[in-house]
């Protein structure tokens, strides 16, 4: 579900995409059970249902 392209139409699920380290604009890691970074997920949480967003926050430690 989270990996299904919704807005862009020039890629499909399962397609291999090549990129370099310079192409990466978001990052994240876990520290003490909480997510640090993961800024894209914070934007996506605003578009999810309240229940789905709460699940993501509690299951994965997002603080945004």
Residue pairs with C-beta under 8 A, 6 or more apart in sequence:
2 44
3 13
4 13
5 11
5 12
5 13
11 17
26 37
26 38
26 39
26 40
27 37
27 38
28 35
28 36
28 37
28 38
28 39
28 41
29 35
29 36
29 37
30 36
30 61
33 61
34 61
34 62
34 63
35 41
35 60
35 61
35 62
35 63
38 62
38 64
39 64
41 56
41 62
41 64
42 62
42 64
45 53
45 56
45 57
45 62
45 64
46 53
48 56
56 62
57 63
